[in-house]
Amino acid sequence: MQYALIIREAAEDFANRSDPAYRDGWVAYSKALAQAGIMTGGAGLTAPETGTIVRRKGEDHDVQDGPYPEGKEQLGGFYLIEVPDMDTALEWATRVPISDRGSVEVRPRLQM
């Protein structure tokens, strides 16, 4: 079964990405997933202010460049992993090197 580990980070975490110690934790975690043979995809994302939102308004679309209203946490990236069950996915989620300001949502991938 595939699961998404959806990483949410605080603004301070995006600012810390240039810190080698911060980056090293993420590199080590990614390597651990790869060595375990369970990582099937994923990506880190740039800071929210670099994004653009497209909203549908009837037949039209509204395009809004960042920055956006600040929330406590912003989408920082995701991993796709293939593991036997939710319990195993949760074990890997507890190893994600997020700060105490972030979170990891674990969600099964929709099978179509």
N, C-alpha and C positions, 0 to 999 in steps of 0.2 A: 504494500500500500504506500502511496506517495503522500507526503505531508509537506505543507509550506510552513516554514519558521519565519514569521513576519516580524521584522525587527523595527521597533519604534524607539526613537532617540530624542533627547532634549536638545535644545539649541546649543547648549554647552558641549554636548557630545560631538555635534557637527564641527564645532570650532576646534575640538581636540584631535581631529583626524590627522593633523599634520605632526602630532607628537609621536615619535617613534615607539614609545612604550605602549601607547594606545593602539597604534597600528599593529604592533607585534602580536598583541593578544588576538586580534582578528585573523591575522595570517596563520597563527598556530591553530586556531579553531578550524579554519578552512582546511588546513592540512590534515587535521585529525579526521574530519568528515571524509576527505578524499582517501586517506589511508584505510579507513574502515570500509570503504567501498560503497557508501550509502548516499553520497552527494550526486544528485542528478542535474542540478542547475542552481542558479541563483545569481545575485548581483548586489553590490552596494549601490546606493543612489546618491546623487549630489544633493546639496542642501536645498530645502524647499523653495528658497527665493530664486532658484534657477529654473523652476518649472513653469508650465503654462497649463491652465485649466480650460477645457472646452465643455460648455454646458449646452444641452439642447433646449431650445425655447420654441416649442411648436415645430414649425418647418425650418426655423433658423437656428443658428448656433452663436453662442456668446463666447468669445475668447478673452481670457484674463491672464495677463502675465503676473508672476509673483512679484513681491512677497504677498502672502496670504495672511488672513487673521491668525494670530499666533495661538497655538494650542500648547498644551503641556508637552505633548510628544508628537513627533513627525515621523513619517515613514522613512526609515534609513536604509532599508534593503530587505532581502529575503534569501532564504536557502530553500531548495527543494530537496527532500531526502526520501529515500525508499527504505522503509523499515517495516517489520512485521505488524506493529500495532501502535495505538496511541500511547501506551505506556512507554514504549521505547522512544517514540518521538518526543515525549515529555522529558525523558532522561537527557536526550541531546539538547533540548531547549534550556535545561538548567545549566548547561555548560557554556551557553552563549556569553561572551564577555561584555555584556551591557553594563552600564553604570547603574547606580541605584536610582537614577532618574528615568531609566528606560524600561521597556517591557518586550516580551516575546509572545506573540500569539501563535498558537499551533492550530492549523486547520487542515483537514483532509482535502486532498485535491479532488475536484469534481471529475468523475470518470464519465466520458461521453462516448 
